[in-house]
Amino acid sequence: MKTQTDGKEKFIRMTTEPVEKLICSLAIPTIISMLVTSFYNMADTYFVGSLGKSAVGGVGVAFPVMAVIQAFGFFFGHGSGNYMGRELGKQNIEHVERMSATGFFCSIIFGLFVAVFGLLFCDELVYFLGATPTIAPYAKDYLSVILIAAPYMTAAFVLNNQLRFQGSALYGMVGIATGAVTNLFLTPLFIFVFDLGTAGAALGTIISQLLSFCLLLAATFRGENIRIKIKNFTPNRYYLGEIVAGGTPSLLRQGLASMATTCLNTSARPFGDEAIAAMSIVTRVMMFGNSAVIGFGQGFQPVCSFNYGAEKYDRVKKAFWFCVKSCFIFLVIVSIVSITNAEWIINRFSRGDMSVTDIGAMAFRLQCLTMPLNAFIVLVNMFTQTIRMPVRASIIAASRQGIIFIPAVIIGSRIWKLNGIMAAQPISDICTLVISIIIVSGVFKTLNKQIQKTDISK
């Protein structure tokens, strides 16, 4: 068994190296991992685009299920990972080992439940998610394959996040990126050579995800990383409670994204397959852009958790503001480029269908206008989640994709029709920014008091 002296070199690095250099070194692999994760969905949308707008709509309708799988992967991954990072900062290795195994095996059990439930009710599920009669067959073909992989897809998200919170994001990047490259070859092979349609896109994805899972699991047995062992599986009230506290904001953020997409699909359904296809494309493209910021924030989280656990609060504050400034500048540049080239970007996925491109380009431009606000929103959400303020983190997570967004879609679609649907996300971003500012102001007051106490004790 590991002793408390194990991982000392990593601890020293995480608590003494300049935060700017440290965050960048951790953020690069996590950004790549996040971009690659969203690239899975984008690749499917791109290749399926050649099958027509109903096929694109089918993949879009299936997206909420993928989001649910990811949501619970992040729930168990962030829930266990946040705890592991703080305990590594305190050098409580036994607790870290138990939490690592508990988060991992719980995710597999839940993934099995999703797979069984989804396959049993696949027909009813696709219509519930907003499919039209012409879209439903494509959605069912895609979902019936994806659901088979739910257990190991959920577990792969857990492994990636646990490695990241241990300061080993590079291992996670290798596992995720290898699967993505594989998917680039398999998806067109199954669609065009074997003529499997949307089921082929799903088959390429689940094989690639299986490869990623195997590589991520192997990474836990390398270096100073915590080994996952069945004997450490401890699903008691304490460890499950920590997972709930640390993972609920992620579950809300990702889970509500699934509900929001379902609401978007059902609201867009009266406007035809082209509206569903267009909003599906915009959702995937925006997810790709925002994933870079989420990846940067995930590079911040292990730095935050280690130093918060070690009571180095000044480093926590410095790391937070460095990330906010860096992400804001990045998103301003991305927004300008995207607004300028909106038609070209959307047209790559609609494959020349102008009815889809016209709707998608307008929605894309509107969302790009408020995209830079996500720098602050995402970082505040991750910050409060990491330092174990789950209620505040959950409020922010629930606001952008649920509390504000869903009513905005429903009300907007009834008053301003399709224009109201397209404007829902920008409205939600602005309102969530205000909520984030109010919340983080209170958090910093608390953190400043902790800094004063630490200074006095010294």
ABEGO torsion letter per residue (X at the ends): XBBAABGAAAAAAAAABBAAAAAAAAAAAAAAAAAAAAAAAAAAAAAAAAAEAAAAAAAAAAAAAAAAAAAAAAAAAAAAAAAAAAAAAAGBAAAAAAAAAAAAAAAAAAAAAAAAAAAAAAAAAAAAAGBBAAAAAAAAAAAAAAAAAAAAAAAAAAAAAAAAAAGAAAAAAAAAAAAAAAAAAAAAAAAAAAGAEAAAAAAAAAAAAAAAAAAAAAAAABEABBBBBAAABBBBAAAAAAAAAAAAAAAAAAAAAAAAAAAAAAAAAAAEAAAAAAAAAAAAAAAAAAAAAAAAAAAAAAAAAAAAAAGBAAAAAAAAAAAAAAAAAAAAAAAAAAAAAAAAAAAAAAGGBAAAAAAAAAAAAAAAAAAAAAAAAAAAAAAAAAAGBAAAAAAAAAAAAAAAAAAAAAAAAAAAEAAAAAAAAAAAAAAAAAAAAAAAAAAAAAAAAAAAAAAAAX
